[in-house]
Structures are given as structure tokens and as C-alpha cells.
Amino acid sequence: MGDNGENSNTTKTSLHHVYTVTNIQHKVRVLDGTKVSYSSWVKFFQLHARGYEVLSHIDGTPAPAKTYSTYESWLKIDSIVLQWIYGTLSDELLVRVLETNSTALEAWNRIKTIFLNNKGSRAAALE
């Protein structure tokens, strides 16, 4: 066995960094549009997404084709990033963003639309 067996086992069992996060709220504060602004939330979220090597799930990078061998792994990681997004939204924002069968990028873009395209109606809704 020796080193070859040990290295082989280590390689097979290594997980993506995203799986090490147990509570994203310890790293990214909850976006409510008042205490935590959209721009601050985006900066913190992107910082952590870059650090955990999942920025491609929210920066517009296309998902792999469903026929690719990496698609299932990508989908699992995307679900975790989506959980991060949902877990860092206030209840008021969550009900506006939550959708069935969404990707992280789709949710990210819905939040962006709320804050950047509808500033007046967003302010009224949050009041």
C-alpha cells in the first residue's frame, strides 16, 4: 500500500470547499435593505463565493450541459450556493425571490433586479 494507497484515498474523498460551510450567516449578514445594504451584501457574498470557488455560479458563467459528466456535481454545488443566497435574505425579500427549480444565478439576478431596477417600489415594499 504505502504512499500510493494513501494519496489515492485522499484524492477520492476530497470534497469541494463549498461543503465545509455549515452556516453562511456566520460569514455573510442577512440582506434586509436597511441594516445591511444590497451593495455590502453583494461584496461579502462575492468575497465568500470566490474564496469557496463557487463564484462561477453567480457571475453569469454558463452551467455545463446536462449531458456532461460534471453536471450532477455542478447541480449539487449550485443548490448549496442557492441555499446560501436564500439563507442570507430577510423574510420579506425571501418571499419575493424564492422560486421552485431555480438556479443560484437566477436567484442572484432576481435580487439584483429588486434592488437596482425598482428602487422606488422596493423601498415602498420594505416599509
N, C-alpha and C positions, 0 to 999 in steps of 0.2 A: 504494500500500500504506500507508505511513505508520504512524501510531499505531494506527489501527483494526485493521490486519492483525496487528500485534504483540500487541495486547491480546486479540484473538480467539484467537490461537495459545496465549497464556499461559493463558487460561481453559480451553481444550480439553484442555491437557496437565497441568493441576494435579491432583495426587493427594491423596487423603485423608492426613491426618497419620500415620495408623497405618502407612502404607507406609514411613515414614522410620526406623522402629525396626529395627535389624539384629540386636540381641541383647538381649532383655528382661532377661536375667540381669545385665546391667550396671546395670540400674535397679531391679529387684526381686529380692531374695535368694531362694534356694530354701527353700521351706517344708518343714521336716522335723519340726516339732512339738517340737524340743528347742532347738537353737541359734536357730532362728527360730520364734517363736510364731505361731499362727494369727492372733491379733488384730493383730500387727505386719505380717504378710504382707498381710492384708486392707487395712490402712490404706495401705501402699505401693502395692499393686495398684490400689486405687481412685483414689489420687492420680494415678497414671500414666494410668489409663483416662480420668479426667476431662481431664487435660492433652492427651491424644491424641484426645479427642472420641469415645470408644467406651464410656463408662460405661453407656449405654443397653443394651449387650449383656450386662451382668451385674446390672443393678438391677431387673429384672422388667419392663422396658418390652417390650410385645409386638413380635414381629417383624412386618414388613409382610407382607401377604398375598402368596402366591406369584404371584398374578396382577398385582401392582403392578410397574411398570417399575423401581422401586428395589430389588426383591427380590434380584436377582442380585448387585448391588453390596453389599447388606447381608450376603448369604451369604458373600461373599469376605472382608469385614471381620470377620465373626463367626468365620470359620475362623482368621484371624490372632489374634484375641483368644483363641480356644481353644488355639492354639499357645503363646501367652504363658502361659496357665494351666498347660498340660502341661509347658512348659519351666521352670516355677518350682516344680515339685513334686519331692520326693525320690523315688528309685526305689520305695521302699516305698509311698508314697502314690499314685504314678502308676499302679501296677498295680491299685489299688483304685478309681481314678476313671476310667481310660481306657475309653471305650466307642465303638463304631462309630456313625457318624451322629449324634453328639452336637452340641448347640449349646453355646456358651460359657456361657450361663445354666444349662443342665442340669449341666454340669461344676462350675460355681461352687456350685450347690446341693448336689451330691454331697459336695463338700469341706466345706461348711457343716454338713451332716448328720454327717459323720465327727467333726468337732470339737465341735459343740455338742450333739448328741443322744446321742452314745455315748462320753462322756468316759472311762468305765472301760474299755470294750473297746478304744478307741483306744490308750490308754496301754499296755494289755497287748500289743496287736498291734505297737506300735512298739518294745517291749522285745524 
